[in-house]
Amino acid sequence: MKRFEDRTVIVTGGATGIGFATAKLFAAEGARVVIAGRNAANGAQAVERLKKIGGRPLFVRTDISNEDDVRRMIDAAVAHTGRIDVLVNNAAMFYESDFLNETTERWRAVFDTIVNGSYWCSKYVANAMIASSTHGAIVNVSSINGYRALNQSSHYNAAKGALDQLTRCTALELAMHGIRVNGVAPGFIETELSVVGGVNELETDWFKNYYVGMRKIPQARAGHVDEVAEVIAFLASDAASYIQGTTIPVDGGLSTTF
Ligand SMILES: NC(=O)c1ccc[n+]([C@@H]2O[C@H](COP(=O)([O-])OP(=O)(O)OC[C@H]3O[C@@H](n4cnc5c(N)ncnc54)[C@H](O)[C@@H]3O)[C@@H](O)[C@H]2O)c1
């Protein structure tokens, strides 16, 4: 029997990058995957690719920074599959900005997506799990930026720090319902998010010289999306049955040093 046979998994932002790698892995392991994302074209393409793997995939157009959208998405997931076993809070946005010139509007947009979006998804999914007596798992995709400061991204660093605390707090309150909550904290992973202001940061001299050449990343390379997806699936699986409220770095050793 496959690890996630007959289980339903929601992946927010699951049409691209780490989210899509995670959706593919869950589908290959027998899960019914529901992708919640903003971009209908990406969603349709992701579902077509998942269908080849199996598991009746569904895309629900959702802006997770909108509470009504989140509610509708979760109702649609329950209607499609009957229950929800796993939620992966993966959707996020990133841009570079100088703190002194940050705008309230953009700061709020980042918090509405990373913090409030994960809060709404977790709350409504946890209630659905409890209503169906499902002992499920929630995995929050954070970042090493949640506990290390990166220049020009206070909004993102602060939001990921809040997400880590949401992981701990929800792990504490939901344990009594048999729901486990954990997180992963990726370092540099090659995805769309590596392209900042039109430049792929992994192709820049500063990345190649400092992070790779000088082994600031001890493994001297960026990570692959599948290396993050594997840890997400592990945390969502029964093999992680006694792990509660922790966030695992997946960063080639980057956050162990300074
Ligand atoms: N790539 C990296 O180096 C890296 C490092 C650390 C953490 N992460 C985290 O990994 C996760 C996935 O990022 P990625 O690198 O795969 O990038 P990505 O841009 O491919 O994935 C983010 C996804 O979230 C979706 N999204 C954004 N805002 C949304 C909203 N309001 N509603 C619904 N969907 C929304 C995007 O459309 C996209 O599909 C994010 O949480 C990110 O912070 C990535």
The ligand as an ORCA input file, in Angstrom:
! r2SCAN-3c Opt
* xyz 0 1
  N      12.809     28.937     -3.515
  C      13.465     29.170     -2.394
  O      14.694     29.365     -2.386
  C      12.731     29.185     -1.072
  C      13.486     29.367      0.077
  C      12.844     29.380      1.305
  C      11.486     29.215      1.378
  N      10.772     29.047      0.243
  C       9.322     28.899      0.385
  O       8.849     27.831     -0.406
  C       7.490     28.080     -0.752
  C       7.290     27.861     -2.227
  O       8.028     28.825     -2.951
  P       8.724     28.484     -4.343
  O      10.155     28.755     -4.182
  O       8.275     27.170     -4.827
  O       8.173     29.658     -5.272
  P       6.938     29.744     -6.257
  O       6.808     31.188     -6.603
  O       7.064     28.761     -7.359
  O       5.719     29.269     -5.341
  C       4.857     30.121     -4.643
  C       3.441     29.789     -5.112
  O       2.515     30.467     -4.261
  C       1.508     31.026     -5.080
  N       0.887     32.148     -4.372
  C       1.468     33.305     -3.986
  N       0.571     34.082     -3.369
  C      -0.600     33.385     -3.349
  C      -1.897     33.664     -2.863
  N      -2.192     34.826     -2.252
  N      -2.861     32.721     -3.012
  C      -2.586     31.546     -3.618
  N      -1.387     31.234     -4.120
  C      -0.405     32.150     -3.993
  C       2.244     31.460     -6.349
  O       1.354     31.688     -7.415
  C       3.150     30.252     -6.545
  O       2.465     29.220     -7.248
  C       7.169     29.494     -0.268
  O       6.524     29.437      0.982
  C       8.541     30.107     -0.092
  O       8.543     31.168      0.839
  C      11.353     29.034     -0.986
*
